[in-house]
Amino acid sequence: MMRKLVFLLVFINIIMLFSASPLAAQPVITGQSAVLIDMTSGQVLYDLDKDKQLYPASTTKILTAIIAIESGHLDDVVTVSGNPPRLDGTRVYLEEGEKVTLRELVEAMMIHSANDAALAIAEHLGGSKEGFAEIMNAKAKEIGAVNSHFSNPHGLTEKDHYTTAYDLALIARYAMQNETFRKIAASKVLDWEGQAWQTRLINKNQLLWDYEGANGVKKGYTPEAKSTLVASAERDGRSYIAVVLYSSETQVWKDAAKLLDYGFSNFQQITLAKPDEVVATLELDESDKLQVVPRQEFSISLPVEEKKNVETKLFLQPLPEKIEVGQVVGQQVFTVDGEEAGRVELLAANEAAAPTSGLPYILFAAFWYSESLAKYGRLSDAGEED
């Protein structure tokens, strides 16, 4: 039988130890819409009309690629139908009846932006362009990209094919957590041995050559979408994703570089939770104690020269009579200036029995932050939560 326990909250307040100087001026972007997010936490660090619905062009292929990779069928041999060879735009000149592995199609699509490869992927996995579009929209919503609608796998303009800078950032962040995707997105060249065309393909993302730490992800262009770009870079353990929509061919690279520079120059990454590090020890009764650890690491970006109030709360859920190692016992929630920045599940580090009455008593609470942060801690009064 489950015993209902009052939820327990622990507050730890921390303040940046830097002067209250303002952030450097935000970059001026040529594109109509843009966003910069922290790859680790998903925080939005810069926003220019990030939810405006616009055509994505070939940045669409990020979603197509991760769906193909997650299908688990990259070694499948795909027989090309008569439809891909008839597509307009960038191609690798697939021919009807040609046999190519799904992996090769994903690589050609991401590195060369091949529209015919994208359609061949869609028909193989979804049965048709329309069938694959249903898969794309379901996956986008699962990721959290709720202001988008996809009707094709390649990004050629269709009226009901649109997205937002923020949705693309969410999709790219999700995709970049996949090792296979990351490797393909960072590939600069691909030797292509097709039936009709043999060549060395050069990645169209010029930031891979021109920007320090660049590691992805996709460039796009159509006359209706103008130049679009999803760019990612990593330096010294910090990773950011910049998205620019409806920019010009010459300015889109500068726009993305400005956003990434803004992230690297003005923010620092702070680790707020480490797996297997005890954040609290609870006394359940006179003889039984429970140690609590985060399930995973969690970090956020904070301005290097602006004070921020970072607070963490521990929420313990109702506990069963017997608590097993690895069992979820609550959540650790982090806020920055009162706004939630993220949360991680808390796990039991040892076996224990829940108290027969009353609340657990906190014997110890510790949190793991950068040395640039000062720790201030207090226990709140216990409160009810439904």
Secondary structure, DSSP 4 states (H G I P E B T S, - for coil): -PPP-----EEEEEEE-S--PPPPPPPP-SSSEEEEEETTT--EEEEESTT--B--GGGGHHHHHHHHHHTT-TTPEEEP-SSGGG--SS-----TT-EEEHHHHHHHHHHT--HHHHHHHHHHHHSSHHHHHHHHHHHHHHHT-TT-B---SS----TT-BB-HHHHHHHHHHHTTSHHHHHHHT--EEEEE-SS-EEEEE-S-THHHHSTTEEEEEEEEETTTEEEEEEEEEETTEEEEEEEEEE-TTHHHHHHHHHHHHHHHHEEEEEEE-TT---EEEE-SSS-EEEEEESS-EEEEEETTS--EEEEEEEEPPPPSEEPTT-EEEEEEEEETTEEEEEEEEEESS-EE--SSS--EEEEE-----TTEEEEEEEPPP----
